[in-house]
Amino acid sequence: MHVSVLGAGIVGLATAWQLNRQGFEVTVIDRAEPGAGASGGNGAQLSYSYVQPLADPSIWKQLPKLLLSPSSPLKLRPQLDPLQWRWGLAFLAACNAKTSRETTAQLLTLASRSRIAFEEMRADVQPDCDFSATGKLVLYASEASLDGARSQLELQRAMGSEQRLVTADECVGIEPALSDYRDQIAGAIHTPSECAADCLKVCTALEQALRARGVRFVLGTEVDGFDLRNGRVAAVRTSGGDVPADFCVMALGTASHKLGAQFGTYLPVYPLKGYSITLDVNPAPGAAPHVNVTDSARKVVFARIGSRLRVAGMAELVGHDASIPATRIETLAEATRAVFPRASRMESLHPWTGMRPATPTGVPIIGKVAGAPSNMLFNTGHGALGFTLAFGSAQQIAQVLEKKR
């Protein structure tokens, strides 16, 4: 059976790896190089046990700031875009305790499967990707915010996550590089099992391994549409010609919505724009962190990848604008100076932006979608958890296709 995987980000490549492993013939199609989209400069954290959805009841109190403040880490700028309004209203409808609990449960289950599948990939491909398993601290700046985090902690712990509340002094004991920031920490949630890796390096290693195993890559090629016959995709129409397929898997991130619309299918996937910088670290002991750190107030994550520190954050609902405002990069630089003042000389920031493909609830779209061709599967909408969930969702796609042999 020949499967065309549309998309060479981490989700598409994980899907191709899983399908190739199970004996399918695979072609990967993308307009860019592997990992060039939202995967390339992402936050690098593999957050298997801490998956708090963005759609949370606390959003309602933040709404005025989201709409009006130029410095808010979460930014909503309404535009003349029906998709943005439709997605935004669905997102607000999901900002309730019941939906947040249900989403947390689904994401934790998928993340648990993904952890196992990722480890299988590492054993198989052995990517040089600066992998670490040093845990994560989620910092809270006030007792009020810490109290608000307790319910999510208890929910995740009841679902199997190993987490605990720690004091500011315990934070410094876990991560000595936080010593300069100790007085700004009211407390934190510590998850010792969390990991990090360079997602772009994983993408590069997967491409090399898959090519060696006979997977065909059609890169630098736009997906224009589909040759539909009797309710099925007979071929993928691209700028380089038609690519026949028995089945297709759409893993094109934010582009999935536009192509899905060709079938008359609504895919609730919209870009959440994020930013990152990547810094060379000060090698002195206790200067740069080894443990993953999330500053909940700033909505900024820090992840050590080898001799570099990835600093990423913010979520903007502003359409497909791929510009990188200097103010947003300075926000990340300022956060680094505040939390880890000795971590880097910050001589080169390597600014990056990416469009995270998000659904309103945060639960990705995996498998069949009503109204789409019978041989088209979807693997999209992972939001900020694409790296974390990629291998678990790829496994689900492979399970569906295994039944079609």
Backbone torsions as a table, in degrees:
resi	resn	phi	psi	omega
1	MET	NA	130.4	-179.9
2	HIS	-98.9	126.7	180.0
3	VAL	-119.2	126.9	173.0
4	SER	-95.5	121.2	176.8
5	VAL	-99.5	118.3	-178.2
6	LEU	-94.4	106.9	-179.3
7	GLY	123.5	128.3	-179.2
8	ALA	-116.9	29.9	167.8
9	GLY	-80.2	-171.6	-176.2
10	ILE	-63.4	-34.1	180.0
11	VAL	-69.2	-45.5	178.7
12	GLY	-65.1	-41.2	-179.1
13	LEU	-69.8	-38.1	175.7
14	ALA	-62.4	-39.1	177.5
15	THR	-64.0	-44.9	179.1
16	ALA	-62.2	-41.0	178.9
17	TRP	-62.2	-46.2	-178.0
18	GLN	-64.8	-42.0	-179.3
19	LEU	-68.1	-42.4	177.7
20	ASN	-62.2	-39.7	179.5
21	ARG	-61.6	-31.7	-178.1
22	GLN	-95.6	11.3	170.5
23	GLY	92.6	9.8	176.5
24	PHE	-80.9	150.5	169.7
25	GLU	-82.7	129.7	-169.9
26	VAL	-129.7	137.0	169.1
27	THR	-122.9	131.4	177.9
28	VAL	-107.5	127.3	-177.3
29	ILE	-120.2	132.3	176.5
30	ASP	-157.8	152.1	179.0
31	ARG	-78.3	-14.3	-176.7
32	ALA	-130.0	-174.2	177.8
33	GLU	-77.7	156.9	179.0
34	PRO	-54.9	130.8	178.7
35	GLY	78.5	7.9	-174.1
36	ALA	-76.4	-15.9	-177.5
37	GLY	-91.3	-126.9	-175.5
38	ALA	-68.9	-14.4	-177.0
39	SER	-78.6	-34.3	-164.9
40	GLY	-58.6	-46.9	-176.1
41	GLY	-118.7	30.9	-175.0
42	ASN	-68.5	-178.9	-172.5
43	GLY	-67.6	-10.1	173.5
44	ALA	71.5	-7.6	178.1
45	GLN	-79.6	138.3	170.5
46	LEU	-103.6	95.9	-170.0
47	SER	-96.9	77.0	-173.7
48	TYR	-77.4	-23.6	-172.8
49	SER	-119.6	-7.6	178.6
50	TYR	-126.2	99.4	-168.9
51	VAL	-127.0	34.0	-174.5
52	GLN	-52.8	122.0	-178.7
53	PRO	-65.2	148.8	174.1
54	LEU	-65.5	-36.8	177.1
55	ALA	-75.1	96.6	-173.0
56	ASP	-136.8	151.5	-179.7
57	PRO	-56.1	-26.6	-178.5
58	SER	-65.2	-17.7	-178.9
59	ILE	-59.5	-34.8	-175.8
60	TRP	-59.9	-39.5	178.2
61	LYS	-69.8	-26.3	-177.6
62	GLN	-86.9	-9.0	-169.7
63	LEU	-55.0	-45.9	178.3
64	PRO	-57.2	-39.8	179.5
65	LYS	-68.1	-39.0	179.7
66	LEU	-60.7	-36.5	-176.2
67	LEU	-83.1	-28.8	-167.6
68	LEU	-116.5	-32.9	-172.0
69	SER	-79.5	127.7	177.6
70	PRO	-72.9	-16.4	-176.1
71	SER	-103.5	1.6	-177.8
72	SER	-63.6	136.7	177.4
73	PRO	-68.8	-23.2	171.9
74	LEU	-109.3	126.1	-173.8
75	LYS	-131.6	130.9	175.6
76	LEU	-121.5	119.5	178.7
77	ARG	-123.0	98.0	-178.1
78	PRO	-57.6	137.4	179.8
79	GLN	-131.3	171.5	177.2
80	LEU	-80.9	65.9	-175.5
81	ASP	-135.8	104.9	-178.4
82	PRO	-55.6	-35.0	179.7
83	LEU	-65.0	-42.1	179.8
84	GLN	-61.0	-43.8	-179.8
85	TRP	-66.1	-43.1	-179.7
86	ARG	-63.9	-43.9	178.8
87	TRP	-66.1	-44.7	-177.4
88	GLY	-61.6	-41.9	178.9
89	LEU	-66.9	-38.1	177.1
90	ALA	-66.5	-36.7	177.2
91	PHE	-62.5	-47.0	179.8
92	LEU	-64.0	-36.0	177.9
93	ALA	-64.7	-27.1	179.9
94	ALA	-83.8	-7.0	-177.6
95	CYS	-82.7	65.1	176.7
96	ASN	-140.1	160.8	-172.5
97	ALA	-63.2	-39.5	-177.3
98	LYS	-64.2	-49.2	180.0
99	THR	-64.6	-39.7	179.6
100	SER	-61.8	-41.7	177.9
101	ARG	-64.1	-45.4	-179.2
102	GLU	-63.3	-41.8	178.6
103	THR	-63.8	-44.0	178.3
104	THR	-56.6	-44.9	-179.3
105	ALA	-62.3	-44.7	-179.2
106	GLN	-65.5	-42.2	-178.1
107	LEU	-68.5	-39.1	178.8
108	LEU	-65.1	-39.8	178.3
109	THR	-63.0	-46.2	179.9
110	LEU	-66.3	-39.8	-179.6
111	ALA	-64.4	-37.4	178.4
112	SER	-62.9	-43.0	176.7
113	ARG	-65.4	-37.4	-176.9
114	SER	-67.7	-37.3	177.7
115	ARG	-57.6	-46.2	-179.0
116	ILE	-64.0	-45.0	-178.7
117	ALA	-66.8	-36.6	177.8
118	PHE	-63.6	-41.6	178.7
119	GLU	-65.7	-35.5	175.2
120	GLU	-64.0	-40.6	177.5
121	MET	-64.3	-42.4	179.8
122	ARG	-61.6	-41.1	178.9
123	ALA	-67.2	-32.2	-177.8
124	ASP	-80.4	-52.9	-173.0
125	VAL	-88.5	-30.3	-176.8
126	GLN	53.0	57.7	-178.7
127	PRO	-71.3	141.9	172.4
128	ASP	-85.1	91.1	-168.9
129	CYS	-131.5	19.1	177.5
130	ASP	57.0	40.6	-179.2
131	PHE	-69.5	141.5	173.9
132	SER	-144.5	155.1	178.5
133	ALA	-132.8	66.6	-172.7
134	THR	-103.9	1.8	178.7
135	GLY	88.0	180.0	-177.8
136	LYS	-143.4	143.1	171.9
137	LEU	-114.8	127.2	172.3
138	VAL	-104.6	111.9	-173.1
139	LEU	-87.8	143.2	175.5
140	TYR	-125.7	138.4	-171.1
141	ALA	-92.5	-12.2	-177.1
142	SER	-143.1	158.9	177.2
143	GLU	-63.6	-34.8	-179.9
144	ALA	-63.7	-45.5	179.5
145	SER	-68.3	-33.5	178.0
146	LEU	-67.1	-40.3	176.5
147	ASP	-61.6	-39.7	179.4
148	GLY	-66.0	-26.5	-179.3
149	ALA	-80.2	-18.3	-176.2
150	ARG	-61.1	-38.6	-178.0
151	SER	-64.9	-40.3	177.4
152	GLN	-66.6	-38.5	176.8
153	LEU	-59.9	-48.8	-178.8
154	GLU	-64.5	-39.0	178.7
155	LEU	-62.6	-49.1	-178.1
156	GLN	-67.7	-36.4	179.6
157	ARG	-67.1	-37.4	177.8
158	ALA	-65.8	-22.8	179.7
159	MET	-95.7	9.4	172.8
160	GLY	109.8	-5.3	179.9
161	SER	-74.8	139.3	176.8
162	GLU	-95.8	103.9	-176.5
163	GLN	-144.4	157.1	174.5
164	ARG	-153.1	155.4	173.7
165	LEU	-78.8	138.5	178.5
166	VAL	-130.3	154.6	178.6
167	THR	-81.6	172.6	177.5
168	ALA	-61.3	-41.0	178.6
169	ASP	-64.4	-39.1	177.4
170	GLU	-65.5	-35.6	176.2
171	CYS	-58.0	-46.0	-179.4
172	VAL	-66.0	-34.8	176.3
173	GLY	-65.1	-36.4	179.2
174	ILE	-75.9	-41.5	-179.7
175	GLU	-133.3	95.4	-176.7
176	PRO	-58.6	-24.4	-179.7
177	ALA	-66.3	-10.5	177.2
178	LEU	-85.7	3.6	-174.7
179	SER	-59.7	-36.9	-179.7
180	ASP	-72.3	-17.4	-176.0
181	TYR	-106.1	3.1	-171.2
182	ARG	-53.7	-40.6	-175.9
183	ASP	-71.4	-12.7	179.9
184	GLN	-95.4	3.0	-175.7
185	ILE	-107.2	119.3	174.1
186	ALA	-81.2	-28.3	-179.8
187	GLY	167.7	-179.7	-177.5
188	ALA	-156.1	163.4	169.7
189	ILE	-104.0	125.0	-178.7
190	HIS	-106.2	125.6	175.1
191	THR	-119.7	101.2	-172.2
192	PRO	-69.4	-15.5	-172.6
193	SER	-92.5	-2.7	-174.3
194	GLU	-73.2	157.0	-172.4
195	CYS	-129.7	176.0	175.1
196	ALA	-151.5	155.9	176.2
197	ALA	-166.0	162.4	176.3
198	ASP	-84.2	107.5	-174.9
199	CYS	-63.8	-37.5	179.6
200	LEU	-63.5	-39.7	177.7
201	LYS	-65.9	-35.2	175.6
202	VAL	-63.9	-44.2	179.1
203	CYS	-60.2	-45.2	-179.5
204	THR	-62.7	-43.9	179.9
205	ALA	-65.5	-39.2	178.3
206	LEU	-64.1	-43.4	178.8
207	GLU	-58.8	-47.3	-178.3
208	GLN	-62.0	-43.7	-179.0
209	ALA	-66.7	-41.6	-177.8
210	LEU	-69.0	-39.6	175.9
211	ARG	-59.1	-42.7	-179.2
212	ALA	-65.0	-21.7	-178.2
213	ARG	-100.0	9.0	173.2
214	GLY	97.8	3.4	175.8
215	VAL	-72.5	133.3	-179.9
216	ARG	-90.4	134.6	176.5
217	PHE	-114.0	127.1	175.3
218	VAL	-115.8	93.3	-173.2
219	LEU	-106.9	165.5	-176.5
220	GLY	63.4	30.2	-171.8
221	THR	-133.0	123.4	179.0
222	GLU	-78.1	139.8	169.3
223	VAL	-87.3	113.1	-175.7
224	ASP	-93.5	-28.0	-177.2
225	GLY	169.1	-155.2	-172.7
226	PHE	-143.1	145.9	171.4
227	ASP	-89.7	105.1	-175.0
228	LEU	-99.5	131.3	177.9
229	ARG	-139.5	120.7	177.4
230	ASN	54.7	42.8	176.7
231	GLY	76.0	12.7	179.1
232	ARG	-128.8	156.6	173.6
233	VAL	-84.3	117.7	176.3
234	ALA	-87.0	-32.1	179.9
235	ALA	-158.6	154.0	172.7
236	VAL	-91.1	125.4	178.6
237	ARG	-89.0	121.2	-177.7
238	THR	-126.7	170.0	177.6
239	SER	-66.0	-14.2	178.6
240	GLY	-107.2	10.4	-179.7
241	GLY	115.5	172.8	-178.2
242	ASP	-77.7	142.1	175.7
243	VAL	-119.3	105.3	179.5
244	PRO	-63.7	151.1	179.5
245	ALA	-157.3	144.5	171.5
246	ASP	-79.9	-36.7	175.2
247	PHE	-140.3	155.4	175.8
248	CYS	-125.2	146.1	172.2
249	VAL	-123.4	117.8	-179.2
250	MET	-90.8	110.8	178.9
251	ALA	-129.0	48.5	-173.4
252	LEU	-96.8	17.6	175.9
253	GLY	59.4	-130.5	-175.0
254	THR	-68.9	-17.8	177.1
255	ALA	-77.4	-9.9	-177.7
256	SER	-62.4	-36.2	-177.6
257	HIS	-60.8	-46.6	-177.0
258	LYS	-63.1	-42.6	-179.7
259	LEU	-72.6	-35.5	176.6
260	GLY	-62.9	-32.1	179.7
261	ALA	-64.4	-22.3	177.2
262	GLN	-64.4	-22.8	177.6
263	PHE	-93.6	-1.6	-172.0
264	GLY	78.2	19.7	-177.8
265	THR	-103.6	129.5	177.1
266	TYR	-90.8	117.8	174.3
267	LEU	-106.5	113.8	-177.1
268	PRO	-76.8	65.3	-179.2
269	VAL	-120.0	124.5	-178.1
270	TYR	-137.7	148.0	-177.4
271	PRO	-73.5	129.5	167.2
272	LEU	-105.0	103.6	-173.8
273	LYS	-73.0	130.4	177.2
274	GLY	-129.2	169.3	-176.8
275	TYR	-134.0	158.6	171.9
276	SER	-151.3	159.9	167.5
277	ILE	-129.5	155.0	-179.9
278	THR	-130.5	121.5	-170.6
279	LEU	-116.9	143.8	167.7
280	ASP	-73.4	134.9	-172.5
281	VAL	-94.6	154.3	170.7
282	ASN	-73.4	120.6	-176.0
283	PRO	-75.2	-5.7	-178.2
284	ALA	-62.2	139.4	179.9
285	PRO	-56.4	133.7	177.0
286	GLY	78.9	4.9	-178.9
287	ALA	-86.5	-49.4	-179.3
288	ALA	-113.5	147.4	-175.9
289	PRO	-73.1	151.5	168.7
290	HIS	-108.1	-27.5	177.3
291	VAL	-83.1	142.1	172.9
292	ASN	-64.4	138.9	-179.9
293	VAL	-132.7	135.3	172.9
294	THR	-119.8	122.8	174.2
295	ASP	-90.9	103.6	-172.5
296	SER	-66.2	-32.1	-179.1
297	ALA	-69.6	-41.6	-179.3
298	ARG	-85.2	-13.2	-173.6
299	LYS	57.1	45.5	-178.8
300	VAL	-124.4	137.4	177.6
301	VAL	-114.5	147.3	177.7
302	PHE	-123.1	129.2	179.3
303	ALA	-138.1	129.4	177.6
304	ARG	-83.3	122.5	175.3
305	ILE	-125.8	96.1	-177.5
306	GLY	66.1	-125.4	179.4
307	SER	-94.7	18.4	-179.4
308	ARG	-123.8	158.0	174.8
309	LEU	-119.5	120.0	175.8
310	ARG	-91.8	126.9	178.5
311	VAL	-121.3	119.0	-173.1
312	ALA	-139.7	156.9	177.2
313	GLY	170.7	-171.5	-179.7
314	MET	71.5	152.5	177.8
315	ALA	-144.4	114.9	-176.5
316	GLU	-118.0	127.1	175.7
317	LEU	-96.8	79.3	-171.2
318	VAL	-129.7	21.2	-179.3
319	GLY	84.3	-151.3	-174.0
320	HIS	-102.6	26.7	178.9
321	ASP	-69.0	113.4	-176.1
322	ALA	-97.0	12.5	178.8
323	SER	-69.7	160.0	179.8
324	ILE	-122.0	91.6	179.6
325	PRO	-62.7	136.9	-179.5
326	ALA	-59.8	-30.7	-178.7
327	THR	-64.8	-35.7	-179.1
328	ARG	-71.9	-37.4	177.2
329	ILE	-67.7	-39.0	178.0
330	GLU	-65.5	-32.7	176.4
331	THR	-60.8	-43.3	178.0
332	LEU	-67.3	-39.6	178.5
333	ALA	-64.7	-41.2	180.0
334	GLU	-65.5	-39.6	177.0
335	ALA	-61.1	-40.0	178.6
336	THR	-65.0	-44.5	179.4
337	ARG	-62.9	-34.5	-178.3
338	ALA	-74.0	-46.0	-173.4
339	VAL	-84.3	-40.7	-177.8
340	PHE	-131.1	72.5	-172.8
341	PRO	-63.3	-19.2	-178.4
342	ARG	-107.5	9.6	-171.6
343	ALA	-71.2	-33.4	-173.0
344	SER	-157.2	153.0	172.4
345	ARG	-78.3	-12.5	174.4
346	MET	55.3	43.2	-179.7
347	GLU	-76.8	-29.6	177.0
348	SER	-138.4	126.9	-172.4
349	LEU	-97.5	-20.6	-178.2
350	HIS	49.8	60.4	-176.9
351	PRO	-64.4	147.1	-176.6
352	TRP	-149.4	150.9	169.9
353	THR	-137.1	151.1	179.5
354	GLY	-147.9	153.4	-178.4
355	MET	-102.5	99.5	179.4
356	ARG	-72.4	126.5	-179.9
357	PRO	-81.7	107.3	-171.8
358	ALA	-115.8	144.5	168.2
359	THR	-95.0	162.3	-178.9
360	PRO	-59.1	-39.0	-178.4
361	THR	-84.7	-24.9	-173.4
362	GLY	100.1	-5.8	177.7
363	VAL	-87.2	123.9	-178.5
364	PRO	-68.4	160.8	177.0
365	ILE	-94.4	113.8	-175.0
366	ILE	-129.9	119.1	177.0
367	GLY	108.2	-147.7	-176.7
368	LYS	-80.7	152.9	176.9
369	VAL	-130.4	134.8	-178.6
370	ALA	-57.2	133.6	178.0
371	GLY	93.1	-16.5	179.1
372	ALA	-83.0	160.4	176.4
373	PRO	-54.1	149.5	-173.4
374	SER	-66.0	-21.7	179.7
375	ASN	-107.0	23.2	175.8
376	MET	-111.2	123.4	174.4
377	LEU	-112.3	156.9	-177.7
378	PHE	-121.6	143.4	176.6
379	ASN	-145.3	80.3	-170.1
380	THR	-153.3	168.7	176.0
381	GLY	85.4	29.2	-176.4
382	HIS	-81.0	-7.4	178.5
383	GLY	59.4	-137.2	-178.4
384	ALA	-78.5	-1.9	-177.5
385	LEU	-106.9	22.5	-177.4
386	GLY	-57.6	-46.3	-179.7
387	PHE	-65.4	-42.0	-179.1
388	THR	-63.1	-43.3	-170.2
389	LEU	-97.0	-7.8	-169.6
390	ALA	-55.2	-46.7	-172.6
391	PHE	-78.6	-26.0	173.7
392	GLY	-71.3	-43.0	179.0
393	SER	-69.6	-33.3	176.1
394	ALA	-62.7	-38.5	178.4
395	GLN	-63.8	-39.0	178.3
396	GLN	-64.9	-40.5	177.8
397	ILE	-62.2	-44.3	-178.8
398	ALA	-63.4	-36.1	178.5
399	GLN	-64.4	-39.3	177.3
400	VAL	-64.5	-45.7	-177.4
401	LEU	-70.6	-29.6	178.2
402	GLU	-59.1	-34.5	-179.5
403	LYS	-74.8	-12.1	-177.4
404	LYS	-93.5	-5.8	-177.3
405	ARG	-62.3	NA	NA
